């Protein structure tokens, strides 16, 4: 039967193929957000919180699929991992309204970690793991890029910036771009981030800000912002990369914590400069 006892009732191991998402489930958006990390966490630590199904247990092969009312992302992660079964609790025979309420309540009472709490935990784990960021990523199931982002911001960002992160005024990726553009100058990074926040710079403008600031660390804030705002015409190219190049690119993005697009752009610019097509 695959039944276990739990403080909140029996827990059963249910075939994933015999579960479908109920119309009463309240979560419709962001189901796939950070799903890779959730899947990695489940693979590493197992499912810490069973999903909730409507009705009563009818065995592994019910007449109709079980209706899931809580745990849609956990179910999706199991499917992504190729898991055949998932741990589940049953809510009993409830009507549509009761099912909707149950789904809403269980989703709302799940309080996500604040950025400050998450960053503090990652930093603490980093120290406990001998300052090995890869080990932190392996232990938590988080991507190496996200682990390094937490560590970088904790080490380099000002208290003012950390407060903005805690209140949701800015996003981690925006802070990281400002820090990179400032070349480690905390005060300069705060000025750049304030401009990004106040004038709602687009991701493309922020990337230009980061690239220009990184290339010219002594450039004043005004000059970096002007470079970010400078209009540019961009054209996309679809290129089939040889397998050897794809593998090398994947390894570089992982080791350097830099996006593949950025590496490709830099490589092309260096080659064009070497051949004399780009002049300094």
Secondary structure, DSSP 4 states (H G I P E B T S, - for coil): --EE--TTS-EEEEEGGGEEE-TT----SSTTTTHHHHHHHHHHH--SS-EEESB----SS-SSPEEEEE-HHHHHHHHHHT-SEEEEEE-BS--HHHHHHHHHHHHHS-PPPPHHHHHHHHHHHHHHTTS-HHHHHHHH---HHHHHHHHHHHHHS-HHHHHHHHHTSS-HHHHHHHHHHHTT-HHHHHHHHHHHHHHT--HHHHHHHHHHHHH-TT--HHHHHHHHHS------------HHHHHHHHHHHHHHT--HHHHHHHHHHHHHHHTTSS--
